[in-house]
Amino acid sequence: MLCHNSLRLDQWSKSLKIDENNLEFQMKDSKIVANWNMITKVKVGWNKYFYLYYNQSQAHIVPFRAFEDIEQKEKFIKLMESKNKFVK
């Protein structure tokens, strides 16, 4: 597992799990599992967020604070580069 963190964003509790095959977003009342094939590109915004795009108008936003440390964030970037998803 590359990342498994719980974060508090606004009024929703969210959990994020990332591995080589999937991303899993767990909210209070729902869960979304996205295979990497569903992600068309990943961009960095405001040097604070990763935008994981499904198409031109839909994306998940993952704040840098979702990662426990810089090493975990760097592993995520390397995974995106290995999957040719990361747009710098």
OpenMM code with the backbone's topology and positions (N, CA, C; nanometers):
from openmm import Vec3, app, unit

residues = "MET LEU CYS HIS ASN SER LEU ARG LEU ASP GLN TRP SER LYS SER LEU LYS ILE ASP GLU ASN ASN LEU GLU PHE GLN MET LYS ASP SER LYS ILE VAL ALA ASN TRP ASN MET ILE THR LYS VAL LYS VAL GLY TRP ASN LYS TYR PHE TYR LEU TYR TYR ASN GLN SER GLN ALA HIS ILE VAL PRO PHE ARG ALA PHE GLU ASP ILE GLU GLN LYS GLU LYS PHE ILE LYS LEU MET GLU SER LYS ASN LYS PHE VAL LYS".split()
positions = [
    Vec3(0.0853, -0.1176, 0.0000),
    Vec3(0.0000, 0.0000, 0.0000),
    Vec3(0.0895, 0.1233, 0.0000),
    Vec3(0.0721, 0.2074, -0.0979),
    Vec3(0.1523, 0.3286, -0.1095),
    Vec3(0.1086, 0.4339, -0.0087),
    Vec3(-0.0209, 0.4456, 0.0104),
    Vec3(-0.0734, 0.5483, 0.1001),
    Vec3(-0.2041, 0.4986, 0.1593),
    Vec3(-0.2222, 0.5186, 0.2871),
    Vec3(-0.3495, 0.4910, 0.3528),
    Vec3(-0.3611, 0.5886, 0.4683),
    Vec3(-0.4294, 0.6965, 0.4427),
    Vec3(-0.4420, 0.8028, 0.5420),
    Vec3(-0.5866, 0.8452, 0.5575),
    Vec3(-0.6180, 0.8892, 0.6764),
    Vec3(-0.7476, 0.9510, 0.7008),
    Vec3(-0.7246, 1.1004, 0.7147),
    Vec3(-0.8099, 1.1778, 0.6527),
    Vec3(-0.7977, 1.3219, 0.6649),
    Vec3(-0.9316, 1.3831, 0.7017),
    Vec3(-0.9249, 1.5012, 0.7520),
    Vec3(-1.0456, 1.5752, 0.7864),
    Vec3(-1.0507, 1.6953, 0.6936),
    Vec3(-1.1457, 1.6955, 0.6031),
    Vec3(-1.1634, 1.8054, 0.5094),
    Vec3(-1.3043, 1.8610, 0.5275),
    Vec3(-1.3109, 1.9837, 0.5684),
    Vec3(-1.4391, 2.0480, 0.5933),
    Vec3(-1.5225, 1.9629, 0.6889),
    Vec3(-1.6487, 1.9362, 0.6533),
    Vec3(-1.7344, 1.8594, 0.7432),
    Vec3(-1.7318, 1.7099, 0.7146),
    Vec3(-1.6554, 1.6664, 0.6112),
    Vec3(-1.6525, 1.5255, 0.5738),
    Vec3(-1.5235, 1.4600, 0.6192),
    Vec3(-1.5349, 1.3429, 0.6741),
    Vec3(-1.4162, 1.2619, 0.7008),
    Vec3(-1.3885, 1.1801, 0.5752),
    Vec3(-1.2643, 1.1777, 0.5350),
    Vec3(-1.2280, 1.1025, 0.4157),
    Vec3(-1.1076, 1.0161, 0.4456),
    Vec3(-1.1049, 0.9042, 0.3799),
    Vec3(-0.9909, 0.8146, 0.3866),
    Vec3(-0.9435, 0.7932, 0.2437),
    Vec3(-0.8138, 0.7897, 0.2253),
    Vec3(-0.7564, 0.7700, 0.0937),
    Vec3(-0.6609, 0.6525, 0.0994),
    Vec3(-0.6809, 0.5558, 0.0089),
    Vec3(-0.5891, 0.4428, -0.0054),
    Vec3(-0.5384, 0.4423, -0.1487),
    Vec3(-0.4087, 0.4300, -0.1633),
    Vec3(-0.3478, 0.4275, -0.2957),
    Vec3(-0.2563, 0.3064, -0.3029),
    Vec3(-0.2716, 0.2304, -0.4106),
    Vec3(-0.1750, 0.1233, -0.4360),
    Vec3(-0.1470, 0.1187, -0.5857),
    Vec3(-0.0724, 0.0205, -0.6297),
    Vec3(-0.0302, 0.0125, -0.7694),
    Vec3(-0.1470, -0.0063, -0.8660),
    Vec3(-0.2609, -0.0548, -0.8170),
    Vec3(-0.3744, -0.0840, -0.9040),
    Vec3(-0.4900, 0.0144, -0.8932),
    Vec3(-0.5136, 0.0676, -0.7737),
    Vec3(-0.6352, 0.1461, -0.7495),
    Vec3(-0.6125, 0.2646, -0.6571),
    Vec3(-0.7098, 0.3526, -0.6615),
    Vec3(-0.7279, 0.4583, -0.5623),
    Vec3(-0.8615, 0.4294, -0.4959),
    Vec3(-0.8678, 0.4460, -0.3662),
    Vec3(-0.9947, 0.4257, -0.2960),
    Vec3(-1.0219, 0.5468, -0.2082),
    Vec3(-1.1337, 0.6130, -0.2345),
    Vec3(-1.1783, 0.7274, -0.1569),
    Vec3(-1.2954, 0.6830, -0.0709),
    Vec3(-1.2828, 0.6930, 0.0590),
    Vec3(-1.3899, 0.6545, 0.1508),
    Vec3(-1.4429, 0.7810, 0.2177),
    Vec3(-1.5692, 0.8109, 0.1943),
    Vec3(-1.6345, 0.9228, 0.2599),
    Vec3(-1.7260, 0.8669, 0.3679),
    Vec3(-1.7935, 0.9536, 0.4370),
    Vec3(-1.8787, 0.9107, 0.5466),
    Vec3(-1.9816, 0.8066, 0.5029),
    Vec3(-2.0476, 0.8319, 0.3906),
    Vec3(-2.1559, 0.7435, 0.3474),
    Vec3(-2.1322, 0.6749, 0.2133),
    Vec3(-2.0134, 0.6884, 0.1578),
    Vec3(-1.9895, 0.6270, 0.0271),
    Vec3(-1.8418, 0.5941, 0.0086),
    Vec3(-1.8174, 0.5103, -0.0909),
    Vec3(-1.6816, 0.4709, -0.1237),
    Vec3(-1.6679, 0.4695, -0.2752),
    Vec3(-1.5570, 0.5236, -0.3244),
    Vec3(-1.5277, 0.5240, -0.4671),
    Vec3(-1.3951, 0.4529, -0.4871),
    Vec3(-1.3957, 0.3523, -0.5723),
    Vec3(-1.2725, 0.2822, -0.6085),
    Vec3(-1.2478, 0.3107, -0.7558),
    Vec3(-1.1321, 0.3672, -0.7852),
    Vec3(-1.0970, 0.4011, -0.9227),
    Vec3(-0.9714, 0.3249, -0.9631),
    Vec3(-0.9815, 0.2514, -1.0721),
    Vec3(-0.8659, 0.1854, -1.1292),
    Vec3(-0.7819, 0.2915, -1.1994),
    Vec3(-0.6514, 0.2739, -1.2011),
    Vec3(-0.5638, 0.3729, -1.2641),
    Vec3(-0.5962, 0.3938, -1.4106),
    Vec3(-0.6539, 0.2940, -1.4773),
    Vec3(-0.6910, 0.3102, -1.6179),
    Vec3(-0.7986, 0.4167, -1.6358),
    Vec3(-0.8741, 0.4447, -1.5299),
    Vec3(-0.9794, 0.5460, -1.5360),
    Vec3(-0.9230, 0.6878, -1.5284),
    Vec3(-0.8028, 0.7020, -1.4747),
    Vec3(-0.7410, 0.8340, -1.4593),
    Vec3(-0.6692, 0.8688, -1.5889),
    Vec3(-0.7069, 0.9827, -1.6493),
    Vec3(-0.6457, 1.0214, -1.7770),
    Vec3(-0.5175, 1.1006, -1.7577),
    Vec3(-0.5108, 1.1817, -1.6508),
    Vec3(-0.3896, 1.2586, -1.6230),
    Vec3(-0.3922, 1.3078, -1.4788),
    Vec3(-0.2743, 1.3428, -1.4301),
    Vec3(-0.2599, 1.3980, -1.2956),
    Vec3(-0.1800, 1.5270, -1.3072),
    Vec3(-0.2321, 1.6337, -1.2495),
    Vec3(-0.1633, 1.7630, -1.2501),
    Vec3(-0.1473, 1.8133, -1.1069),
    Vec3(-0.0499, 1.9019, -1.0888),
    Vec3(-0.0301, 1.9685, -0.9606),
    Vec3(-0.0920, 2.1071, -0.9702),
    Vec3(-0.1679, 2.1449, -0.8678),
    Vec3(-0.2293, 2.2769, -0.8644),
    Vec3(-0.1887, 2.3535, -0.7400),
    Vec3(-0.1511, 2.4780, -0.7590),
    Vec3(-0.1173, 2.5690, -0.6496),
    Vec3(-0.0051, 2.5148, -0.5604),
    Vec3(0.0682, 2.4168, -0.6118),
    Vec3(0.1750, 2.3514, -0.5356),
    Vec3(0.1229, 2.2973, -0.4016),
    Vec3(-0.0061, 2.2601, -0.3993),
    Vec3(-0.0691, 2.2084, -0.2775),
    Vec3(-0.1582, 2.0877, -0.3019),
    Vec3(-0.1942, 2.0634, -0.4288),
    Vec3(-0.2921, 1.9605, -0.4599),
    Vec3(-0.2501, 1.8790, -0.5818),
    Vec3(-0.2942, 1.7539, -0.5843),
    Vec3(-0.2911, 1.6735, -0.7054),
    Vec3(-0.4331, 1.6696, -0.7593),
    Vec3(-0.4496, 1.6958, -0.8875),
    Vec3(-0.5780, 1.6829, -0.9552),
    Vec3(-0.5727, 1.5549, -1.0379),
    Vec3(-0.6566, 1.4590, -1.0047),
    Vec3(-0.6609, 1.3303, -1.0743),
    Vec3(-0.7813, 1.3321, -1.1668),
    Vec3(-0.7566, 1.3521, -1.2958),
    Vec3(-0.8626, 1.3714, -1.3932),
    Vec3(-0.9156, 1.2409, -1.4502),
    Vec3(-1.0492, 1.2341, -1.4594),
    Vec3(-1.1176, 1.1253, -1.5288),
    Vec3(-1.1484, 1.1672, -1.6728),
    Vec3(-1.1731, 1.2954, -1.6900),
    Vec3(-1.1971, 1.3551, -1.8206),
    Vec3(-1.1693, 1.5053, -1.8059),
    Vec3(-1.2081, 1.5859, -1.9032),
    Vec3(-1.1767, 1.7288, -1.8977),
    Vec3(-1.2465, 1.8030, -1.7840),
    Vec3(-1.3584, 1.7511, -1.7361),
    Vec3(-1.4352, 1.8266, -1.6366),
    Vec3(-1.4519, 1.7564, -1.5020),
    Vec3(-1.4006, 1.6347, -1.4869),
    Vec3(-1.4156, 1.5626, -1.3602),
    Vec3(-1.2795, 1.5191, -1.3075),
    Vec3(-1.2576, 1.5519, -1.1799),
    Vec3(-1.1305, 1.5157, -1.1173),
    Vec3(-1.1501, 1.4987, -0.9676),
    Vec3(-1.0668, 1.4141, -0.9089),
    Vec3(-1.0555, 1.4090, -0.7637),
    Vec3(-0.9403, 1.5001, -0.7258),
    Vec3(-0.9566, 1.5726, -0.6167),
    Vec3(-0.8512, 1.6605, -0.5677),
    Vec3(-0.7926, 1.5967, -0.4429),
    Vec3(-0.6619, 1.5729, -0.4465),
    Vec3(-0.5923, 1.5113, -0.3339),
    Vec3(-0.4910, 1.6131, -0.2805),
    Vec3(-0.5150, 1.6656, -0.1612),
    Vec3(-0.4204, 1.7625, -0.1053),
    Vec3(-0.2895, 1.6940, -0.0661),
    Vec3(-0.1805, 1.7677, -0.0752),
    Vec3(-0.0507, 1.7131, -0.0367),
    Vec3(-0.0533, 1.6625, 0.1070),
    Vec3(-0.1343, 1.7237, 0.1921),
    Vec3(-0.1387, 1.6822, 0.3328),
    Vec3(-0.1991, 1.5431, 0.3524),
    Vec3(-0.2521, 1.4843, 0.2438),
    Vec3(-0.3035, 1.3474, 0.2519),
    Vec3(-0.1904, 1.2465, 0.2695),
    Vec3(-0.0696, 1.2873, 0.2366),
    Vec3(0.0458, 1.1993, 0.2493),
    Vec3(0.1145, 1.2248, 0.3832),
    Vec3(0.1540, 1.1161, 0.4483),
    Vec3(0.2140, 1.1278, 0.5813),
    Vec3(0.3423, 1.2074, 0.5817),
    Vec3(0.4211, 1.1959, 0.4739),
    Vec3(0.5493, 1.2665, 0.4682),
    Vec3(0.5888, 1.2866, 0.3221),
    Vec3(0.6995, 1.3562, 0.3018),
    Vec3(0.7465, 1.3873, 0.1669),
    Vec3(0.7829, 1.2602, 0.0907),
    Vec3(0.8343, 1.1605, 0.1609),
    Vec3(0.8712, 1.0341, 0.0968),
    Vec3(0.7491, 0.9662, 0.0352),
    Vec3(0.6398, 0.9661, 0.1068),
    Vec3(0.5163, 0.9051, 0.0559),
    Vec3(0.4657, 0.9818, -0.0663),
    Vec3(0.4741, 1.1139, -0.0600),
    Vec3(0.4325, 1.1966, -0.1739),
    Vec3(0.5211, 1.1693, -0.2948),
    Vec3(0.6519, 1.1558, -0.2742),
    Vec3(0.7446, 1.1273, -0.3833),
    Vec3(0.7170, 0.9904, -0.4455),
    Vec3(0.6795, 0.8919, -0.3638),
    Vec3(0.6430, 0.7600, -0.4156),
    Vec3(0.5198, 0.7705, -0.5051),
    Vec3(0.4243, 0.8538, -0.4652),
    Vec3(0.3048, 0.8752, -0.5455),
    Vec3(0.3421, 0.9362, -0.6808),
    Vec3(0.4301, 1.0355, -0.6799),
    Vec3(0.4737, 1.0997, -0.8047),
    Vec3(0.5423, 0.9972, -0.8953),
    Vec3(0.6283, 0.9146, -0.8379),
    Vec3(0.6969, 0.8115, -0.9175),
    Vec3(0.5967, 0.7117, -0.9772),
    Vec3(0.4939, 0.6770, -0.9013),
    Vec3(0.3900, 0.5884, -0.9517),
    Vec3(0.3179, 0.6536, -1.0696),
    Vec3(0.2858, 0.7830, -1.0571),
    Vec3(0.2185, 0.8532, -1.1661),
    Vec3(0.3065, 0.8588, -1.2898),
    Vec3(0.4356, 0.8831, -1.2690),
    Vec3(0.5280, 0.8871, -1.3827),
    Vec3(0.5393, 0.7501, -1.4488),
    Vec3(0.5408, 0.6435, -1.3689),
    Vec3(0.5518, 0.5087, -1.4247),
    Vec3(0.4279, 0.4704, -1.5056),
    Vec3(0.3154, 0.5309, -1.4725),
    Vec3(0.1910, 0.5026, -1.5441),
    Vec3(0.1644, 0.6061, -1.6531),
    Vec3(0.2627, 0.6965, -1.6747),
    Vec3(0.2502, 0.8028, -1.7751),
    Vec3(0.1252, 0.8882, -1.7545),
    Vec3(0.0934, 0.9154, -1.6296),
    Vec3(-0.0253, 0.9949, -1.5969),
    Vec3(0.0113, 1.1367, -1.5548),
    Vec3(0.1352, 1.1553, -1.5085),
    Vec3(0.1737, 1.2804, -1.4450),
    Vec3(0.2061, 1.3870, -1.5495),
    Vec3(0.1379, 1.4994, -1.5410),
    Vec3(0.1623, 1.6124, -1.6294),
    Vec3(0.2250, 1.7218, -1.5446),
    Vec3(0.3470, 1.7589, -1.5762),
    Vec3(0.4185, 1.8598, -1.4955),
    Vec3(0.3842, 1.9995, -1.5407),
] * unit.nanometer
topology = app.Topology()
chain = topology.addChain("A")
for resn in residues:
    res = topology.addResidue(resn, chain)
    for name in ("N", "CA", "C"):
        topology.addAtom(name, app.Element.getBySymbol(name[0]), res)
